[in-house]
Amino acid sequence: MRFQFVLSALMLPVLLSAQVQRWVRLYDGVGGSDDMGGAAQAPDSSYRTAILYNSGSAGNIKTIGVGPDGSWLWSTTITDTTGRFTGGLSRCLMRREDGSWLLALRGVPNGSTQENGVLYCLSADGDSLWSRWYGSPHSDGFMGMTLTDQGGAALIGYEDGPLNGSKLVRVDANGDTLWTKRFWNAQLQTQKLYSVDTMPDGGFLLGGYRYILGSFNDMLVIRTNSLGQLLWQRTYGSPSYDSPAHVSALADGSIGFAGSEQQFPLTPSRPVYYRTAPNGIQHLVSFDPMWMDAGAYYTRPVEMSNGDVVIGGYREVNNINRGILVRVDHDGHVVWNRHYQTGNHQHLIHGLERTLDGGFLLSGTAYDSLGISVDGWLLKVDSFGCVVPGCQSLTGLLEQEVERSTFLSVRPNPLLRSNASTELMVDVRSAPDRAATGPFKLVFTSSTGAVVHQVTFSGLSTTLRLPEHLSSGLYHMHLMAGSRWIDGSRLVVE
């Protein structure tokens, strides 16, 4: 499919702060299904995202420059005839101090069936400066990365073979290997690393999973020194299938990691957040409170100034994976919980970065609006996780519909307060294949985002009179169905 512009909440004016951008976009590689190679922000407030796709026996990287408002600025495509690219995960695209970008991924060389790790160095305009394929006698690949001093990087992933282990590769600014460390367990059970962070002492914190024979997967956390030498490795989780651990070194010296596990037998695996002591032993566990829905955190926790963390991932609702963003306080309590979807298709979020305006950039994959191909998916939200401005004021809101199928119409607009008999007529129209059903709630907010009035109605239309305390000015109307925001409109009262 060609590039899709997803209609977002920017159809509403920015309510709370003119400099905070909120938008949602899908980015297509060439026409088929794509992988998200990564996304990050540049110092000028623009963004870079890398979309991975294959054509024949060649792998392709489409680097897209994205404006602060989500607009497509430029794109550059690199074709690598060495082999096809596979996968695409979080924290695989990062900017170096010299303005170049490193992109870590996996690839299958032509004539082989085994994956290799791949590292690209890209210019600010997305051109290839150099690339490296890192092979071994066995299938291996990179799943994540963090930058190190002097322009180097620490790359993490896996290596199959007799030991079925995970590995940490340290490279210099030119991509040359300085050292490689492999980690395994006495039972030779498969393990893979998905995330990496740097500790204050220069060591590395690694997160992933280990396959436990007869018990599916456990979350795996590994701590090394600055030379990659093992200090300890521990597993966490339930007696069932648990997703990989995504790790962060926290400001107070503790360790935070997120994934999923079962809280109770015979219940779905749920998003879970752990905060442990530096030795990984004593820990706090915080489950997502929506225990009936399966899901997983799939980004590293991003720490806030007060010790809270924000984590992205997905939740399955009615057999559809929705993107989620959750804020958890220092004691493990959920502060807020947001859902995002573009339609009745699968959505995955596996990248999360804090942006210069205090908001967040989420990256992952989602189907296009026709449900035909999987494309790269970027969401820019504010510090409350809102695509819809002022969503933090809407009680009970979880899901924000970012590709609208239901439309709110109000008239007259402007509404003349001087005419006491003037009534506001409200109509709700839906696309035939995604009809919204009531009861509906119509919430009025002021220009500061405060809720000033709300009404409920069950049909597709209603008439109402505004209360006297709504004086002349600009108001914003939010149409909700249960916990879902479905459309909004401005209302001018004169």
Buried (B, 14 or more C-beta within 10 A) or exposed (E): BEBBEBBBBBEBEBBBBEEBBBBBBBBBBBEBBBBBBBBBBBEEBBBBBBBBBBEEEBBBBBBBBBBBEBEEEEBBBBEBEBBBBBBBBBBBBBBBEEEBBBBBBBBBBEEEEBBBBBBBBBEBEBEBEEBBEBBBEBBBBBBBBBBBEEBBBBBBBBBBBEBBBBBBBBBBBEBEEEEBBBBBBEEEBBBBBBBBBBBEEEBBBBBBBBBBEEBBBBBBBBBBEBEBEBEEBBBBBBEBBBBBBBBBBBEEEBBBBBBBBBBEEEEBBBBBBBBBEBEBEEBBEBBBEBEEBBBBBBBBBBBBEEBBBBBBBBBBBEEBBBBBBBBBBBEBEBBBBBBBBBBEBBBBBBBBBBBEBEBBBBBBBBBBBEEEBBBBBBBBBBBBBBBBBBBBBBEEBBBBBBBBBBBBEBEEBEBEBEEEEBBBBBEBBBEEEBEBEBEBBBBBBBEEBEBBBBBEBEEBEBEBEBEEEBEEEEBBBBBBBBEBBBBBBBBEBE
